[in-house]
Amino acid sequence: MNESDDTQAEATVPTSRMLAWVKNSAAYRLSRKMMTEHELSTAIARKARQKFEVISEAQIKALSLAAVEFGRQMRALDDQSYAEVRVRSSTAAGKSRRIIARKLAEKGVDRQIIADALEDTDDFRAALVFARKRAFGPFRRVELDEKRKAKEFSAFARNGFSFEFGTRIMNMSFEEAEELLAELPLG
């Protein structure tokens, strides 16, 4: 084995300095916000390329994997918990199942985890919350005309809610909507 073979072998294994950095970096990132495994892996890979002048793709991959494993060991990285928390908060904020699923998929959460987290989500309640936030339907403060009606239905559709939910909400009284919001479960 010659010297160039040694250099090639070394380039696939992260140095002890790199491994120490990845633990510190992962701990810092996870202490600041909840992340998915994919988000942490991507952030570590991006930052490793910036931080270390001489680093191979194999070392970057190894550092990303080490960061994810470290996050799991510290119990600070769990895609299932992440998805459940995001679903609850997004539903309470008036986001539809479709929008929530797309956002979680963009963050690298597995499809089965997304499906499990969305299982008990009430899209109708989320649509009601959305209507209240946007002052649509029974929460409207201005007179309804055709232009306004089209705008409200379009907003429901763009935000992933069905025409049926939009129609049902648009035809509700304020009292009925408030009563439903009070009695329907959050997620």
C-alpha positions, -999 to +999 in steps of 0.1 A: +000+000+000+015+033-010+010+068+003-018+077-021-038+047-009-034+059+027-047+093+018-077+077+000-085+055+030-083+085+054-105+106+032-135+083+038-133+084+077-140+117+095-112+130+117-116+131+155-118+169+152-146+166+127-165+141+149-162+165+179-174+194+158-204+174+145-216+166+181-213+202+191-230+215+160-258+189+162-264+197+199-265+234+192-289+231+163-312+207+182-312+230+213-324+259+192-353+242+174-370+209+167-357+194+134-363+163+113-335+139+106-333+151+070-331+188+081-303+180+105-284+159+081-287+185+053-276+213+077-246+194+089-235+185+054-238+221+042-219+235+072-192+208+070-185+218+034-180+254+046-160+246+078-135+221+065-113+230+036-103+194+028-133+171+032-145+142+010-182+134+002-177+102+021-167+122+052-196+145+048-220+116+046-204+100+077-207+133+096-244+136+086-251+101+098-231+107+130-252+139+137-285+120+132-273+092+154-262+116+181-296+134+179-314+101+184-292+091+213-298+124+230-336+119+223-337+153+207-343+139+172-375+120+165-394+124+132-426+109+147-427+134+176-418+162+152-447+153+129-472+150+157-462+184+171-463+200+137-497+185+129-512+197+162-499+233+159-507+236+122-542+223+127-547+248+155-534+275+132-560+266+105-538+246+081-554+218+060-542+182+061-530+186+025-508+216+033-495+200+065-486+168+047-468+187+019-448+207+045-438+176+064-427+159+032-406+189+022-389+185+056-380+149+048-405+131+070-414+096+059-448+092+043-460+066+068-451+089+097-470+117+080-500+095+075-500+083+111-496+118+125-525+131+103-548+102+111-570+120+137-568+155+122-601+173+118-599+192+085-633+208+091-621+224+124-589+236+107-611+252+079-632+269+106-601+283+123-588+294+089-622+312+082-620+330+116-584+341+110-592+354+076-626+369+086-645+347+061-680+332+061-697+338+095-667+358+107-669+383+078-671+420+087-682+433+053-711+427+031-709+396+009-709+402-029-700+379-058-664+391-059-659+386-022-676+352-023-652+341-051-622+354-032-632+334-001-638+302-020-605+306-038-587+311-005-602+279+009-592+259-022-556+274-023-552+264+013-562+228+007-598+228+019-626+212+000-654+231-017-678+213+006-661+227+037-661+261+022-698+260+013-707+247+048-687+274+066-699+302+043-736+292+051-731+291+089-742+317+114-716+333+136-731+316+167-731+282+151-694+286+140-683+297+175-702+269+191-685+244+167-651+258+174-657+255+212-668+219+210-647+203+183-614+187+195-582+204+185-566+178+164 
